[in-house]
Amino acid sequence: MISLRQLRYLEALARHLHFRKAADAVSVSQPALSMQIKDLEAELGVKLVERQPNSVRLTREGEEIAARARKILTDVRDLTDYARQMSQPLAGPLRLGIIPSIAPYLLPRILPALSLSHPDLKLTIRETLTDPMTQELLTGDLDAIVVALPVLHPALVSEPLFTDRFLLARKAGSSHDAATCVSARDLESENMLLLEEGHCLRDQALNYCQNLPAPGKNALGATSLSTVMQMVAAGYGVTLLPEICAEVEVRDERVVLQRFESPQPARTVGLVWRKSSPRKEDFETLLETLRTTVSEAGCQLES
């Protein structure tokens, strides 16, 4: 009989396409994982894996069965979550993903509040980019994610948390008055410093500055706002900084901030989860706590 263990091992192998990495991911030895995959092949009567000297490739049948296994495992997690929620809301394990341009600034505010209001919650945080995090949410590896909206997928539902306005960060001591509002047109002669591709913050900045000439957009290859802000402080250019980040990232007297003319560029930050998840009550409770915390921090709530 097929076991959930075998399905977990196959799903891990499909993700990593490497026996040792897959074994590490599910905390078993490589021979044990390999044996379970062979037993699954024997049970199903089909070859799932092409074993090569330095790599692994799933057969066509293996890819289809791995996809079905992933759905079964997600359903099993949802079943467990349903039973847990019936006993106590927002308790036990909850795997929350947050993008890097939000996590360092939001977590110090929400973690103490959640610890106080829901002491039985066992929260695991995953910080990564929106696209891979969305995939992890769809496969059930994450329960919910905090990202910039919209996230468009028919299997997901989202609720807005707050509006995060963008500020212009530039080197202090220039002829620009920090009290003067700026517009996209004012940036045409500036070198716009951006995060590397894959960061939604980069895409949002480019969307606002879409009329800037290409040479004025510098990706740097930076993976963090802290690196970008050091470049700004050194006079290499300007950047769009989310308001939630300002308190942490602008402690350097070499940097000044300016607001934009209305309508001010902004992003909407929200909570996203699977429609099929039975933990809607948990997520609504989490939303309430998050909104209370960010409101106290001065963020503009979304209605």
Disulfide bonds with the S-S distance in Angstrom:
none
